[in-house]
Amino acid sequence: MKRSTIKSNISIIMSLALIWSICSCHTATDEDTRAPYVVPDSLMNTLKVDTVKVGAITDAIKFNGLVNFNTDKVVNVFPLVSGNVQDITVAPGDFVKAGQVLGLVKSAEVATYNAALVNAETNVQLTARQLDQQKSLYNSGLASQVDITNAQVTYQQAVAAKIAAEKILSINGNNKNGEFAIKSPIDGFIVQMNISNGMAIRTDNNGGLFTISDLKNVWIEANVYEANIGKVRQGDTVQVTTIAYPDKVFAGKVDKLMNVLDPTSKTMKMRVVMPNPGYLLKPQMFATVTLSDHESKQAISVSAKALVFDNSQYYVVVVTGKKDVQIRPVQVISNNGTTAYIQSGLKPGERVIASNAILIYGSLNN
């Protein structure tokens, strides 16, 4: 009885072990069969999808440059009189209007010009009275025609001297208190300033007091290495980026090529004229100038943002629907930062994810 009970228990244990083994195998099979990755609707609506095209290969050549003010639109304000500076009302970077007073100069010269005008006015009055007297004497027979002529010449000379004194005073500010007002000749920004309150200035000073530029357009001066000189032409359209505005691209044109090489850097200077809306570009900013070099070769192309680089290989995420996305390895010919040219792995007309591609790539890999 005991022996049969033991055999029965062994039989039950073996049956349970077999059933558990079968269940375990079935469960493992279910886990191996994974559902395909589905792009969530909330994410799909935000993704950009690019269609694979065929076009001419455009390479991007980059040059290092520096923003500078347009010297054709710059005015240097020099001292017209000697004297002591006071009441400077502006600072570098300030915007000024044409005719705005930037400072005053207490000047003995201006005081002398005013005194010369007063003397000239007095002389006009005196010579006019003398002319009237000579005319009266002539009518009385006590003066000759020569006397009247001499008096008229003296009067006209006095009038001419008065006009000259008025013009000189007007050129120097027309101020009768011995002060000369330094005024801005144009609308623009104070880009350089070599003056301060209390400073003594002289007319033989070769340095400008203020440098004013309107900054409505600026120059980008870039260095072109010998290998790229043949690829740059006057009038070429370029794109400019700066550290200050990494996501903003400015458009400009090559205005001039300096056809000499710098003996130290062995580079040729290239000048780009840029419109400057909102005065975003500041003199002395670093800039990167990108020139598109068009080749005669054709290739498959996609947005550069569609590329994912992983384990020394480029990939794209090909999509035909939110339930049908797949990773595809590709061979890249070149990438100019905007467009990637593909040698193999894609066909014209296929669609690839061109934004947040790394996010979808990571989800598919997981």
ROPA-841801 format. One record per residue (C-alpha): chain; residue in three letters; x, y, z. Coordinates in steps of 0.001 Angstrom, whole numbers, plus 524288, in hexadecimal, padded with zeros to 5 digits. Example, Ala and Ser with C-alpha at 12.3 -4.5 7.8 and 13.67 -1.06 7.14 Angstrom:
% residues 2
 chaine residu     X     Y     Z
      A    ALA 8300C 7EE6C 81E78
      A    SER 83566 7FBDC 81BE4
***
This chain:
% residues 366
 chaine residu     X     Y     Z
      A    MET 80000 80000 80000
      A    LYS 80AC2 80950 80331
      A    ARG 8125A 8055E 7F710
      A    SER 806CC 80841 7EE01
      A    THR 80491 81564 7F4A5
      A    ILE 812B4 81955 7F256
      A    LYS 811C9 81555 7E3F2
      A    SER 8055A 81D33 7E277
      A    ASN 80B94 82954 7E862
      A    ILE 8177D 8281B 7DF87
      A    SER 80E7D 82708 7D3C8
      A    ILE 80722 83373 7D7C7
      A    ILE 813D3 83B06 7D9E4
      A    MET 818F6 83712 7CC7A
      A    SER 80C40 83B2D 7C600
      A    LEU 80C9F 8487C 7CC92
      A    ALA 81AC5 84A60 7C877
      A    LEU 8173B 8473A 7BA5F
      A    ILE 80BCA 850B9 7BA86
      A    TRP 81458 85B83 7C07D
      A    SER 81EB1 85926 7B621
      A    ILE 814A8 85A37 7AB2C
      A    CYS 80F02 866BC 7B0F0
      A    SER 81C84 86C70 7B285
      A    CYS 81FCE 869D3 7A44B
      A    HIS 81310 86FEA 79FBD
      A    THR 8153B 87C1A 7A80F
      A    ALA 822ED 87E07 7A2B7
      A    THR 81D98 87D27 794CB
      A    ASP 8137C 887CC 797C9
      A    GLU 81E05 890C3 79D29
      A    ASP 82673 88EFC 7910B
      A    THR 81B3C 8936A 7885B
      A    ARG 81B8A 8A221 78A6D
      A    ALA 811B0 8ABD4 78523
      A    PRO 816F3 8B55F 77ACC
      A    TYR 81AA1 8C30C 77F5F
      A    VAL 80FA3 8CCCE 77D33
      A    VAL 812B5 8DB5F 77CD3
      A    PRO 8094F 8E22D 7864C
      A    ASP 7FFDD 8EB93 77FBC
      A    SER 80456 8F6B9 78878
      A    LEU 81252 8F4BA 783B3
      A    MET 80ED0 8F1D0 7758E
      A    ASN 807C2 8FED5 77444
      A    THR 81427 90629 77815
      A    LEU 81DB4 8FEC0 76F70
      A    LYS 822C8 903F7 76292
      A    VAL 82322 8FA17 7579D
      A    ASP 82C39 8FC48 74C01
      A    THR 82AA3 8F5EF 73EB0
      A    VAL 836D2 8F044 7387E
      A    LYS 83A6F 8F7D4 72C27
      A    VAL 844DF 8F812 7219C
      A    GLY 84C8C 904A3 71F88
      A    ALA 859BC 90A95 71C89
      A    ILE 863C0 9091B 72758
      A    THR 86621 915F3 72E69
      A    ASP 871D4 91677 73748
      A    ALA 8733A 920AB 74202
      A    ILE 87FFC 9281A 743A8
      A    LYS 88168 92EF3 750BB
      A    PHE 889DE 93ADB 75394
      A    ASN 88D0E 94170 76072
      A    GLY 889A7 94FDA 760A9
      A    LEU 887E0 95BE6 768F8
      A    VAL 87CC7 965C4 768FC
      A    ASN 88133 973AF 7666C
      A    PHE 87A1E 98061 76406
      A    ASN 878B1 98508 75616
      A    THR 88349 98F55 7548E
      A    ASP 87BBD 99544 7492A
      A    LYS 87106 99882 75301
      A    VAL 879E7 99DBD 75DB9
      A    VAL 87C63 9ABE8 76188
      A    ASN 887CC 9B04F 769F3
      A    VAL 88573 9BCC7 771AA
      A    PHE 891F5 9C4E5 772DE
      A    PRO 8941B 9D0F9 77B5B
      A    LEU 891B3 9DDB6 77415
      A    VAL 89650 9E646 77F42
      A    SER 89FB7 9E560 78A9C
      A    GLY 89AC8 9E5E6 79884
      A    ASN 89635 9DE3D 7A464
      A    VAL 88BBD 9D3C4 7A340
      A    GLN 87FD7 9D375 7AC0B
      A    ASP 871FD 9CE0D 7ACA2
      A    ILE 87453 9C166 7A4DD
      A    THR 866C5 9BB4B 7A430
      A    VAL 8693D 9AE72 79CDF
      A    ALA 870B2 9A1BE 79E8C
      A    PRO 87592 9972B 7952D
      A    GLY 86A23 98F70 78FB7
      A    ASP 86045 99A93 7910F
      A    PHE 8576D 99DAE 78593
      A    VAL 857CF 9AC10 781A7
      A    LYS 84FEC 9B441 7781E
      A    ALA 8557A 9BD8D 76DF7
      A    GLY 8578E 9CADB 7744A
      A    GLN 85755 9C589 78224
      A    VAL 860ED 9CC6A 78B4D
      A    LEU 86B25 9C2C4 7902D
      A    GLY 872D4 9CC3A 798AF
      A    LEU 877A6 9DA34 79A38
      A    VAL 8850D 9E051 798D6
      A    LYS 88880 9ECC2 7A02B
      A    SER 890D2 9F37A 795EC
      A    ALA 89865 A003F 79555
      A    GLU 89818 9FEE0 78681
      A    VAL 8893B 9FF7A 7862E
      A    ALA 889AF A0B5C 78F0C
      A    THR 8934D A119E 7858B
      A    TYR 88A53 A0E98 77A1A
      A    ASN 87F18 A1521 7814F
      A    ALA 88788 A2122 7842A
      A    ALA 88B5C A21B1 775CE
      A    LEU 87D04 A21DF 77202
      A    VAL 879F7 A2CD0 77B9B
      A    ASN 8854E A34BE 77617
      A    ALA 880C6 A3225 7683A
      A    GLU 872E9 A367F 76B6C
      A    THR 87820 A42F0 771C7
      A    ASN 880AE A458A 765FB
      A    VAL 8750B A4426 75CE8
      A    GLN 86D72 A4E1C 764BC
      A    LEU 8791D A577C 764C3
      A    THR 87BF6 A5673 75641
      A    ALA 86D83 A57E8 75307
      A    ARG 86D1A A649A 75ABF
      A    GLN 8798D A6956 7540A
      A    LEU 873AC A6664 746DA
      A    ASP 86799 A6E51 74A3C
      A    GLN 87040 A798E 74E99
      A    GLN 877F7 A7972 741F0
      A    LYS 86B67 A79A5 73A20
      A    SER 86698 A8545 7421B
      A    LEU 87376 A8C74 74032
      A    TYR 87317 A8987 731AA
      A    ASN 86579 A8F6B 730A9
      A    SER 86AC8 A9B87 7379E
      A    GLY 87662 A9C45 72E69
      A    LEU 88028 A991F 7391E
      A    ALA 883B9 A8B66 7347B
      A    SER 88729 A8589 72769
      A    GLN 88225 A7993 72074
      A    VAL 88EE5 A72B4 723ED
      A    ASP 88BFB A74AB 7325C
      A    ILE 87EA1 A6E40 730AD
      A    THR 884A7 A62FD 7291C
      A    ASN 88ED9 A60AA 733AD
      A    ALA 88459 A60E1 73E35
      A    GLN 87C11 A5708 73682
      A    VAL 887C8 A4DE0 73500
      A    THR 88ABB A4EB5 74389
      A    TYR 87C88 A4BD6 746D1
      A    GLN 87BEC A4017 73D9E
      A    GLN 88876 A3AB3 74378
      A    ALA 88297 A3C01 75111
      A    VAL 87647 A34D4 74CB1
      A    ALA 87E99 A29DD 746C8
      A    ALA 88665 A28BA 75369
      A    LYS 879B6 A27D3 75B21
      A    ILE 87489 A1CF4 7523E
      A    ALA 88154 A157A 753B5
      A    ALA 880EE A16F4 76294
      A    GLU 872D4 A1205 762CC
      A    LYS 8765F A061A 75AA9
      A    ILE 8822E A02E5 762FE
      A    LEU 87A0A A03BD 76F56
      A    SER 86F37 9FBB6 768FF
      A    ILE 878CA 9F0F2 7650C
      A    ASN 87D84 9F070 77319
      A    GLY 8702C 9EF20 7792D
      A    ASN 86B2B 9FD23 7787F
      A    ASN 86C43 9FDFA 78743
      A    LYS 86ECA A0B6B 78CF9
      A    ASN 87249 A0685 79A95
      A    GLY 87F92 A00FE 796D4
      A    GLU 87A7A 9F2F4 79609
      A    PHE 87B55 9E950 78AC6
      A    ALA 870D8 9DEBE 78A1D
      A    ILE 87585 9D18A 784DF
      A    LYS 86A26 9CC32 77CD4
      A    SER 867B3 9BF3D 77628
      A    PRO 8679E 9C0B8 7674B
      A    ILE 85F8C 9B44C 76504
      A    ASP 8562F 9AAE0 76B95
      A    GLY 85DD1 99F6C 77101
      A    PHE 864CF 998D2 77C34
      A    ILE 870D1 99D93 78383
      A    VAL 87A4D 992A3 77FFA
      A    GLN 886AE 9995C 784BE
      A    MET 888F1 9A49A 78E26
      A    ASN 895CC 9AB76 79143
      A    ILE 89109 9B6B2 799A0
      A    SER 88D85 9B90A 7A7DB
      A    ASN 88923 9C439 7B085
      A    GLY 89408 9CD9C 7B44F
      A    MET 89CAE 9C967 7A90F
      A    ALA 8A408 9D3E2 7A184
      A    ILE 8A319 9D26C 792C0
      A    ARG 8AA48 9D8F5 7879B
      A    THR 8A71A 9DA68 7792D
      A    ASP 8B3F6 9D3F8 77523
      A    ASN 8AFE7 9C730 77BD1
      A    ASN 8AF3A 9BCA9 77138
      A    GLY 8A675 9B3CB 77956
      A    GLY 897BB 9B4D0 7783C
      A    LEU 88FB9 9B835 78422
      A    PHE 8845F 9AF4D 7804E
      A    THR 8826A 9A4AB 77620
      A    ILE 87424 9A319 7723C
      A    SER 86E89 9983F 769B8
      A    ASP 86067 995E0 765F6
      A    LEU 8623F 986D9 766B6
      A    LYS 856CE 984DD 75D66
      A    ASN 85FF9 97C00 7561B
      A    VAL 86CEB 9765C 75A8D
      A    TRP 878B6 96FBB 754BE
      A    ILE 87D08 961CE 75768
      A    GLU 88B83 96051 75499
      A    ALA 88F2D 951F7 752E9
      A    ASN 89BB8 94A8A 75000
      A    VAL 89C4C 94225 743AD
      A    TYR 8A6F1 937C7 74320
      A    GLU 8AE20 93522 7365C
      A    ALA 8A706 92848 733F1
      A    ASN 899E3 92F63 73374
      A    ILE 89D9C 93BC9 72C10
      A    GLY 89901 93614 71F16
      A    LYS 88BB6 932DC 724E3
      A    VAL 88871 940B0 7295B
      A    ARG 8832A 94B03 72012
      A    GLN 87E93 958E5 721DC
      A    GLY 86FB8 95956 722DA
      A    ASP 86E6A 94BA0 728B1
      A    THR 86381 94A09 73298
      A    VAL 86814 945A3 73FFF
      A    GLN 86213 9422C 74D12
      A    VAL 86787 947A0 759AF
      A    THR 865D9 94233 7676B
      A    THR 86ACA 94780 77456
      A    ILE 86D28 9424A 781F8
      A    ALA 8637A 94C38 7875B
      A    TYR 8584B 94742 77EBC
      A    PRO 85B45 938D9 77BEB
      A    ASP 84DB7 935F8 77666
      A    LYS 84D1D 94210 76DAF
      A    VAL 852A6 9426B 75FE4
      A    PHE 855C6 94F74 75967
      A    ALA 85649 95099 74A91
      A    GLY 86041 95914 7439C
      A    LYS 868A1 95A56 73766
      A    VAL 87726 95A5A 734B5
      A    ASP 879C4 968B2 73218
      A    LYS 88863 96898 72FCE
      A    LEU 89402 95F6D 72F05
      A    MET 8A132 964E8 7330D
      A    ASN 8A9E3 95EF7 72895
      A    VAL 8B5F4 95E16 73131
      A    LEU 8B9C8 95439 73B82
      A    ASP 8BD52 957D4 74940
      A    PRO 8CBCD 95488 74A7F
      A    THR 8CA0A 94F0C 75835
      A    SER 8BD6B 9471B 75773
      A    LYS 8BE3B 94457 748BF
      A    THR 8AFD0 94774 74759
      A    MET 8A827 950AB 73E94
      A    LYS 89E6B 95A13 74498
      A    MET 8904B 95912 7402C
      A    ARG 88685 963C4 74368
      A    VAL 87801 960EB 744E3
      A    VAL 86DEF 96BCF 745B6
      A    MET 862D5 96872 74EF9
      A    PRO 85612 96F79 751CA
      A    ASN 854AE 970C7 7607B
      A    PRO 84643 970E7 7644D
      A    GLY 84439 973F5 77293
      A    TYR 852CE 976E7 773D3
      A    LEU 8550E 968CE 77818
      A    LEU 862BC 96802 77268
      A    LYS 86C87 96F68 77AB4
      A    PRO 87A32 97396 77650
      A    GLN 884D7 96A09 77A86
      A    MET 87B77 95E63 77B8A
      A    PHE 88117 9517F 776A0
      A    ALA 879B4 94BDA 76B03
      A    THR 879CE 93FBD 76269
      A    VAL 877C4 9422D 753E5
      A    THR 87261 9369B 74C36
      A    LEU 87347 93640 73D63
      A    SER 86C14 92BFB 73560
      A    ASP 8748D 9256C 72B0A
      A    HIS 86BF8 91F32 72097
      A    GLU 8715D 9130D 719F3
      A    SER 86CE1 90CAE 70D4B
      A    LYS 86A60 8FF66 713D3
      A    GLN 85CAE 8FABE 71769
      A    ALA 85976 8F2F8 72390
      A    ILE 84E52 8EED9 72C70
      A    SER 84C38 8F8FE 73706
      A    VAL 844E7 8FA80 743E4
      A    SER 844BA 9046F 74ECC
      A    ALA 85134 90417 756D5
      A    LYS 848AF 90353 7630B
      A    ALA 8441D 8F5D0 75ED0
      A    LEU 85185 8EFD1 76139
      A    VAL 854BC 8E85B 76DA2
      A    PHE 862EE 8E49D 77002
      A    ASP 86505 8D8A8 77895
      A    ASN 87040 8CF05 779A5
      A    SER 877B6 8D4E0 76E05
      A    GLN 86BD9 8D397 76536
      A    TYR 86184 8DD07 7602D
      A    TYR 85330 8D93C 76137
      A    VAL 8460B 8DEFE 75D73
      A    VAL 83872 8DB93 7623F
      A    VAL 82FDC 8D813 756A4
      A    VAL 82153 8D9EB 758D8
      A    THR 8157C 8D5BD 750FC
      A    GLY 80BD0 8D74C 75C2D
      A    LYS 80BB6 8D873 76ADC
      A    LYS 80B4D 8C988 76BDC
      A    ASP 815D6 8C779 76193
      A    VAL 822DB 8CDC0 76518
      A    GLN 83008 8C76E 7638C
      A    ILE 83E60 8CA7A 76528
      A    ARG 8461C 8CAA3 75877
      A    PRO 8550B 8CB92 75782
      A    VAL 859C3 8D4FC 74CE8
      A    GLN 866AE 8D8C9 746A4
      A    VAL 868B9 8E792 74695
      A    ILE 8701A 8EE84 73BAA
      A    SER 8703E 8FBFD 741F6
      A    ASN 868CA 9046F 74B81
      A    ASN 868A8 9133E 74A22
      A    GLY 86158 91551 756DB
      A    THR 85431 91712 7502C
      A    THR 85387 90BDD 7467A
      A    ALA 859A0 8FE58 7472E
      A    TYR 85D0D 8F758 73A6A
      A    ILE 85B5A 8E898 73AEC
      A    GLN 862E8 8DE6D 7331D
      A    SER 85AD6 8D28D 736FE
      A    GLY 84FF3 8CE38 74024
      A    LEU 844B4 8D6AD 73B48
      A    LYS 83C62 8D823 72F15
      A    PRO 83610 8E47C 7299A
      A    GLY 8284A 8E656 72EB1
      A    GLU 82A6A 8DF8D 73BBB
      A    ARG 8276C 8E755 747E6
      A    VAL 83056 8E91F 7539C
      A    ILE 82E98 8EFAA 760C1
      A    ALA 835B5 8FCD2 76072
      A    SER 83390 9016E 76E6F
      A    ASN 835D9 8FA61 77B4F
      A    ALA 83B31 8EF0B 77350
      A    ILE 84426 8EB28 77E82
      A    LEU 83837 8E99F 78757
      A    ILE 8316A 8E022 77E0F
      A    TYR 83E4E 8D939 77B7A
      A    GLY 84034 8D6F0 78A15
      A    SER 83248 8D1E5 78BC8
      A    LEU 833DB 8C835 780A3
      A    ASN 840B4 8C356 78622
      A    ASN 83A8C 8C120 79379
***
